[in-house]
């Protein structure tokens, strides 16, 4: 099977070609520099950039994979969740291609694709589902923080989500308070390497709550008041590094603690993590240490597949086609607010 996949849920325009579980190409055009001036993603600008970049990106993906349109057997695109105008650019383009070629169209849930990204091996890139096991999955990005129990490839249940700010959003908002450029997560990660994570004691919101939900707005507020009372701190490099390390430690502590607690309760032997924040070096190290202590296998998405990319969309679409998915609607619309527990295969969390 040869499949073209498109991803435009936020500020990355991506296209990939998948053939028989192998990623033949995965092209990503990022808009980070465009949105950095505004300190966050501007939906209207994102949609315009998708319009500008989608055809060149898709063409590059096809050329990189050395395939022609007539070689395609299916088309896939992110249907939701995401920015409405951004989603529409990619999904409508995929519908058009599928209509012209008279091929199946698969609309993919963005978060569901993240569940599969840890099972994409990086060398060579392709599906590694021979090692698939039931797992508790952490999906953590700028817009979402989720814990999911994955029972098998076709069944999973949403355990918890964020009740306010997502972890990546918290990184960006605190970075803005410090005066760091957008996106602030990578810069906080870099500065924290030279800092003391125990220099300042910030709260770990909801870390002791028995549920699997997350909350990071209280941490952001705590940092805001701390900087109000210690404004001179921002003029010195070492205290800024210590601040970044302390903030990062608080966020990572919550993510790791709640993930491992869910894994123990669900009695799984594997933990996975994906999403843009999974690129954070301390999160990767702490998850690895916690899993080693618990005797649990850890699968982390490769950095290239942590952020938004069409490869994970295509890999999941191919799996759905191989499993016999038959519901293709060329008249379907995007679902910007599509919740993971509403996607096919999902079930509600047990009370």
C-alpha positions as CSV (number, residue, x, y, z in Angstrom):
1,X,0.0,0.0,0.0
2,X,1.2,3.5,-0.9
3,X,-0.5,6.4,1.0
4,X,-0.1,10.2,1.1
5,X,-0.7,11.8,4.5
6,X,-1.2,15.5,5.3
7,X,-1.0,17.2,8.7
8,X,-2.0,20.9,9.2
9,X,-3.6,20.9,12.7
10,X,-1.6,23.9,14.0
11,X,1.6,25.6,12.8
12,X,3.4,22.8,11.0
13,X,2.6,22.0,7.4
14,X,3.6,18.4,6.8
15,X,3.2,15.7,4.2
16,X,4.5,12.1,4.2
17,X,4.4,9.1,2.0
18,X,3.9,5.7,3.7
19,X,4.5,2.4,1.9
20,X,3.9,-0.9,3.6
21,X,4.6,0.4,7.1
22,X,7.8,2.3,5.9
23,X,8.1,6.1,5.9
24,X,9.3,6.9,2.5
25,X,9.3,10.6,3.1
26,X,8.2,13.0,5.8
27,X,8.5,16.7,5.0
28,X,7.7,19.4,7.6
29,X,7.6,23.2,7.1
30,X,7.5,25.0,10.5
31,X,6.0,28.4,11.2
32,X,7.8,29.0,14.5
33,X,9.7,32.1,13.3
34,X,6.5,33.6,11.9
35,X,4.6,33.2,15.2
36,X,7.5,34.0,17.5
37,X,6.9,37.8,17.0
38,X,3.5,37.4,18.5
39,X,4.4,35.0,21.4
40,X,2.1,32.3,20.2
41,X,0.3,30.8,17.2
42,X,-2.0,33.3,15.3
43,X,-4.7,31.1,13.6
44,X,-5.2,33.4,10.6
45,X,-1.5,33.6,9.9
46,X,-1.2,29.8,10.3
47,X,-3.9,29.2,7.8
48,X,-2.3,31.5,5.3
49,X,1.0,29.8,5.6
50,X,-0.6,26.4,5.2
51,X,-2.1,27.6,1.9
52,X,1.3,28.9,0.8
53,X,3.3,25.8,1.8
54,X,1.0,22.8,1.4
55,X,1.6,22.2,-2.3
56,X,5.4,22.6,-2.2
57,X,5.5,20.4,0.9
58,X,3.3,17.7,-0.7
59,X,5.3,17.8,-3.9
60,X,8.6,17.5,-2.0
61,X,7.2,14.5,-0.1
62,X,6.1,12.8,-3.3
63,X,9.4,13.5,-5.0
64,X,11.4,12.3,-2.0
65,X,9.4,9.0,-2.0
66,X,9.8,8.7,-5.8
67,X,6.1,8.1,-6.3
68,X,3.6,9.6,-8.8
69,X,-0.1,10.5,-8.0
70,X,-1.2,7.4,-9.9
71,X,0.8,5.2,-7.5
72,X,-1.2,6.3,-4.5
73,X,-3.8,3.8,-3.1
74,X,-5.2,6.1,-0.3
75,X,-5.0,9.6,1.1
76,X,-5.1,10.5,4.8
77,X,-5.2,13.8,6.7
78,X,-5.7,15.1,10.2
79,X,-9.4,15.8,10.8
80,X,-9.1,17.1,14.3
81,X,-8.5,18.4,16.9
82,X,-6.8,21.6,16.0
83,X,-7.2,25.2,14.7
84,X,-10.4,25.2,12.5
85,X,-8.9,27.1,9.6
86,X,-5.6,25.3,9.7
87,X,-7.3,21.9,9.7
88,X,-9.5,22.8,6.8
89,X,-6.6,23.6,4.5
90,X,-5.1,20.1,4.9
91,X,-8.3,18.1,5.1
92,X,-10.0,19.7,2.1
93,X,-6.8,19.3,0.1
94,X,-6.8,15.6,1.0
95,X,-10.4,15.3,0.0
96,X,-9.7,16.8,-3.3
97,X,-6.8,14.5,-4.1
98,X,-8.9,11.4,-3.0
99,X,-11.8,12.6,-5.2
100,X,-9.7,13.1,-8.3
101,X,-7.8,9.9,-7.9
102,X,-10.9,8.0,-6.8
103,X,-9.1,6.6,-3.7
104,X,-10.1,6.1,-0.1
105,X,-9.8,9.0,2.3
106,X,-9.0,8.5,6.0
107,X,-9.6,11.3,8.5
108,X,-7.3,10.8,11.5
109,X,-7.6,12.0,15.1
110,X,-4.4,13.9,15.9
111,X,-4.0,12.5,19.4
112,X,-4.7,9.0,18.3
113,X,-1.8,9.3,15.9
114,X,0.4,10.4,18.8
115,X,-0.4,7.1,20.5
116,X,1.2,5.4,17.6
117,X,4.3,7.6,17.2
118,X,6.4,5.8,19.9
119,X,6.1,2.7,17.8
120,X,7.8,4.4,14.8
121,X,11.4,3.3,14.7
122,X,13.8,6.0,13.6
123,X,16.5,3.9,11.8
124,X,15.1,3.2,9.2
125,X,11.8,5.0,9.9
126,X,8.9,2.6,9.9
127,X,6.2,0.9,11.9
128,X,7.6,-1.3,14.7
129,X,4.3,-2.9,15.8
130,X,5.9,-6.3,16.2
131,X,6.9,-5.0,19.7
132,X,3.5,-3.4,20.4
133,X,2.3,-4.0,24.0
134,X,-0.5,-2.7,26.2
135,X,0.7,0.5,27.7
136,X,-0.1,3.7,29.5
137,X,0.6,6.6,27.2
138,X,1.5,10.2,28.1
139,X,0.8,12.7,25.3
140,X,2.2,16.1,26.3
141,X,2.4,19.1,24.0
142,X,1.7,22.9,23.9
143,X,-2.0,22.4,23.6
144,X,-2.7,19.0,25.4
145,X,-1.6,16.9,28.3
146,X,-3.3,13.4,28.3
147,X,-2.9,10.1,30.0
148,X,-4.3,7.1,28.0
149,X,-4.6,3.4,28.7
150,X,-3.9,1.6,25.5
151,X,-5.2,-2.0,25.7
152,X,-4.4,-2.9,22.1
153,X,-4.0,-1.3,18.7
154,X,-7.7,-0.8,18.3
155,X,-8.9,-0.1,21.9
156,X,-7.9,2.6,24.4
157,X,-9.4,4.6,27.2
158,X,-8.8,8.2,28.1
159,X,-7.7,8.4,31.8
160,X,-7.0,12.0,32.3
161,X,-6.5,15.4,30.7
162,X,-5.6,18.9,31.6
163,X,-8.2,21.0,33.4
164,X,-6.6,24.3,32.4
165,X,-3.1,24.9,31.0
166,X,-1.3,22.1,29.2
167,X,2.3,21.4,30.2
168,X,3.8,23.0,27.0
169,X,1.5,26.0,27.4
170,X,2.8,26.4,30.9
171,X,6.4,26.3,29.6
172,X,5.6,29.0,27.1
173,X,3.7,31.3,29.5
174,X,6.4,31.1,32.1
175,X,9.0,31.7,29.5
176,X,7.2,34.8,28.5
177,X,7.3,36.0,32.1
178,X,11.1,35.4,32.1
179,X,11.5,37.2,28.8
180,X,12.4,34.1,26.7
181,X,11.5,33.9,23.0
182,X,8.6,31.7,21.8
183,X,8.4,28.8,22.0
184,X,10.0,28.9,25.4
185,X,10.1,25.1,26.2
186,X,13.4,24.4,24.3
187,X,15.0,27.5,25.8
188,X,14.0,26.6,29.3
189,X,15.4,23.1,28.7
190,X,18.7,24.6,27.6
191,X,19.1,27.1,30.4
192,X,18.0,24.5,33.0
193,X,21.0,22.3,32.2
194,X,23.1,24.9,34.0
195,X,20.7,25.5,36.9
196,X,19.8,23.9,40.2
197,X,16.4,22.3,40.1
198,X,16.1,22.6,43.9
199,X,16.9,26.3,44.1
200,X,13.3,27.4,44.3
201,X,10.3,25.4,45.6
202,X,7.4,25.7,43.2
203,X,4.1,23.9,43.6
204,X,3.3,20.6,41.9
205,X,-0.4,21.1,41.1
206,X,-2.7,18.0,41.5
207,X,0.3,15.7,42.0
208,X,-1.4,14.0,45.1
209,X,-4.9,14.0,43.6
210,X,-6.2,10.4,43.1
211,X,-7.4,11.2,39.5
212,X,-5.3,11.3,36.4
213,X,-6.0,14.9,35.4
214,X,-3.4,17.7,35.2
215,X,-3.4,21.4,36.1
216,X,-0.5,23.8,35.4
217,X,-2.1,27.2,35.7
218,X,-1.3,27.4,39.5
219,X,2.4,26.8,38.8
220,X,2.3,29.7,36.2
221,X,0.6,32.0,38.8
222,X,3.2,31.0,41.4
223,X,6.0,32.0,39.2
224,X,4.3,35.2,38.3
225,X,4.1,36.3,42.0
226,X,7.6,35.0,42.6
227,X,9.0,37.3,39.9
228,X,6.9,40.2,41.1
229,X,8.6,39.9,44.5
230,X,12.1,39.2,43.0
231,X,12.4,41.3,39.9
232,X,16.2,41.7,40.1
233,X,16.6,38.0,39.7
234,X,16.0,38.3,35.9
235,X,19.1,40.4,35.5
236,X,21.5,37.6,36.6
237,X,22.1,34.5,34.4
238,X,22.7,31.9,37.1
239,X,19.4,32.7,39.0
240,X,17.6,32.6,35.7
241,X,19.1,29.2,35.0
242,X,18.1,28.1,38.5
243,X,14.5,29.4,38.0
244,X,14.2,27.5,34.7
245,X,15.5,24.3,36.3
246,X,13.1,24.6,39.2
247,X,10.1,25.3,37.0
248,X,11.1,22.4,34.7
249,X,11.5,20.1,37.7
250,X,8.0,20.9,39.0
251,X,6.4,20.2,35.6
252,X,8.4,17.0,35.0
253,X,7.7,15.8,38.5
254,X,4.0,16.0,38.0
255,X,4.1,14.3,34.6
256,X,6.3,11.4,35.7
257,X,4.5,10.8,39.0
258,X,1.0,10.7,37.5
259,X,2.2,8.6,34.6
260,X,3.9,6.0,36.8
261,X,1.0,5.9,39.2
262,X,-1.4,5.2,36.3
263,X,0.9,2.5,34.9
264,X,1.0,0.8,38.3
265,X,-2.8,1.0,38.7
266,X,-3.5,-0.3,35.2
267,X,-0.9,-3.1,35.7
268,X,0.9,-2.5,32.3
269,X,4.4,-3.5,31.5
270,X,5.0,-0.6,29.1
271,X,4.9,3.2,29.3
272,X,5.0,5.4,26.2
273,X,5.4,9.2,25.7
274,X,4.9,11.4,22.7
275,X,4.1,15.0,21.8
276,X,6.3,18.1,21.5
277,X,7.2,18.3,25.2
278,X,8.6,14.8,25.1
279,X,11.6,16.3,23.4
280,X,12.5,17.8,26.8
281,X,15.7,16.1,28.0
282,X,14.8,16.0,31.7
283,X,11.4,14.5,31.0
284,X,13.0,11.8,28.9
285,X,15.7,11.1,31.6
286,X,13.2,11.1,34.5
287,X,10.7,8.8,32.7
288,X,13.6,6.4,31.9
289,X,14.8,6.4,35.5
290,X,11.3,5.9,36.9
291,X,10.5,3.1,34.5
292,X,13.8,1.4,35.3
293,X,13.1,1.4,39.0
294,X,9.6,0.0,38.4
295,X,10.8,-2.7,36.0
296,X,8.6,-1.2,33.2
297,X,9.6,-0.9,29.6
298,X,9.6,2.7,28.2
299,X,9.0,3.7,24.6
300,X,9.7,7.3,23.8
301,X,8.7,8.8,20.4
302,X,11.8,9.8,18.5
303,X,12.2,13.6,18.5
304,X,11.5,13.8,14.8
305,X,8.1,12.2,15.5
306,X,7.3,14.1,18.8
307,X,6.1,17.3,17.2
308,X,3.3,17.5,14.6
309,X,4.2,15.4,11.6
310,X,2.4,13.7,8.7
311,X,4.3,10.4,9.2
312,X,2.4,9.4,12.3
313,X,-0.9,10.4,10.5
314,X,0.0,8.1,7.6
315,X,1.2,5.2,9.8
316,X,-2.1,5.2,11.7
317,X,-4.2,5.6,8.5
318,X,-2.4,2.6,7.0
319,X,-3.1,0.5,10.1
320,X,-6.8,1.4,9.9
321,X,-7.0,0.5,6.2
322,X,-5.3,-2.9,6.9
323,X,-7.8,-3.5,9.8
324,X,-10.6,-3.1,7.3
325,X,-11.8,0.4,7.9
326,X,-14.5,1.1,5.4
327,X,-16.2,4.4,6.4
328,X,-14.9,6.9,3.9
329,X,-16.9,10.1,3.5
330,X,-15.5,12.6,1.0
331,X,-18.2,15.1,2.2
332,X,-17.1,15.0,5.9
333,X,-16.0,18.1,7.7
334,X,-13.1,18.9,10.1
335,X,-13.7,18.4,13.8
336,X,-11.7,21.1,15.6
337,X,-12.9,20.0,19.1
338,X,-12.7,16.3,18.5
339,X,-12.1,14.6,21.8
340,X,-9.9,11.5,22.0
341,X,-12.6,9.5,23.8
342,X,-14.9,10.2,20.8
343,X,-12.6,8.6,18.3
344,X,-13.2,5.1,17.0
345,X,-11.7,2.5,19.4
346,X,-11.9,4.8,22.5
347,X,-13.9,4.1,25.6
348,X,-14.7,6.2,28.6
349,X,-12.4,6.0,31.6
350,X,-13.5,3.7,34.4
351,X,-14.9,5.5,37.4
